[in-house]
Amino acid sequence: MPASGVDRIARMNFVYGDGWPAYDKAVAAKSKKDLAAARAYAEQAIGKDAYHYDAHRLLAELLAQAGEHAAAVDHLVSALSGDYFAYGPTLATDAALTEFFATPHGQSVSALAARIRDDYGKRIAGGVWLVGRRSTFKFPKDPGVQPATSRGEVYAYDRDSRRYLRLTHTGHRVDAFVRAPDGGEIAILGFDKIDREKPPSMKPATLASAWLLVLDTAAWKTVGPKVALGAASTIEVGYGAGDALIVSVDGAVSTVDKTSGKLTKGGTLPVPRIAVSLEEARTIRSPEGIEAAWSGDPPVTTSLKVTGGTAIAIPESGATAQHAVSLAPGGAKVAFSTYVDPCAKDTSPSLYVADTKKGTLKHLLTSASRFATRWLDGTTLAYEDGEGSIRLWDATSGREAARLDNKVGIALDALSLSAAPSCKATPAAVDAGSGAGSGSADEPLPPEEGSGAAPQ
């Protein structure tokens, strides 16, 4: 039984890593029925990048068709364990492998694939769901409406194995997700193009082609068609009563018909929900069981308490924002961050956890962070640290339990251009280039930004 998932999200950068030129040649050779060349190029791709799962899958097929069944096993299992939902669901119906699965080697792979599927299900159920980028976001080198993507997907981080299990396959276009209250589905928000004015304009870039996709979290299959949202500066998405999916595009609120993908005007934006622009993404929430006097934009308070608990005074800045407060299951602990204007210089917010009965405070971190938080259980808090990591803090020991690093972008719910909060007066600083990694103008676009293909 191999380990499920990958040790780093960056492994999924194989689509544009060192092995991609050889893999492209392998695909081209196979289409021309030059199987010897296809095999050589696939082997070359894996030699350049041992985590090129597409190359492993292709080589397994070529070896199986050549009758080298034992050799095909390892490559097929590598792909299945590394990214089961990319390769597992179609395995049994792949005509190119029909003869292989009739052999003892093929039957052993089928049995192992079922074990891998079950292991994925177990680890996903108890995992930390998050959005992570495969590589750094870069603006297209040309202004105007241009192909561009978040380069992100949804993953589950398994705390036992410390590995990431990929859940979505949109061509690395996911920017944010929101989970239905009953946990049976998630809505993912992504984009294929952005609109950016020519310098020296300081106007923020906007989403030019955004969309929603709903996934069943049991099988990780789509529920209905992709929902086209078009161009927008800001999009908000959340689940209302009865798991109704509500979306706002630049203030125009609609209800989503999940079966047809159509939008019907009207509805009330729910809380919690995600609010996403190209530069800034966040979760809007109003934690239940919290007593506080909120005012301003964003809503802030100078004191809060859990119903029946002790009032908690906010230290440092003396204020916390409504979206920055999260109550642990059971109500024994509450996490909050001090509110600081993102444009303020030489001042950073701090994250605290308070005992709701005693009112005592535990300081976790001071950093230029949005401090998005999520309680995983009554004693484990996940939070973004503003430095390209998600940290897990254990209230029982009072210490950090784990750190999930992905410097190019990682978030609990929604990816912003930068890990630190953005000052509205100053656009987020992101490299401009071809979008190919180094920013060189003569490099081609990454696969997801060159083809304009729809999410899978």
Buried (B, 14 or more C-beta within 10 A) or exposed (E): EBBBBBEBBBBBBBBBBEBBEBBEBBBEBBEEEBBEBBBBBBBBBBEBBBBBBBBBBBBBBBBBBEEBBEBBBBBBBBBBBBBBBBBBBEBEEBEEBEEBBEBEBBEEBBEBBEBBBEBBBEBBEEBBBBBBBBBBBBBBBEBEBBBBBBBBBBBBBBBEBEBBBBBBBBBBBBBBBBBBEEEEBBBBBBBBBBBBEEEEEEEBBBBBBBBBBBBEBEEBEBBBBBBEBEBBBBBBBBBBEEEBBBBBBBEEBBBBBBEEBBBEEEBEBBBBBBBBBBBBBBBBBEBEEBEBEBEEEEBBBBBBBBEEBBEBEBEBBEBBBBBBBBBBEEBBBBBBBBBBEBEEEEEBBBBBBBBBEEEEBBEBBBBBBBBBBBBBEEBBBBBBBBBBBBBBBEBEEEEEBBEBBBEBBBBBBBBBBBBBBBEEEEBBEBEBBBBBBEBEEEBEBBBBBEEEEBBE
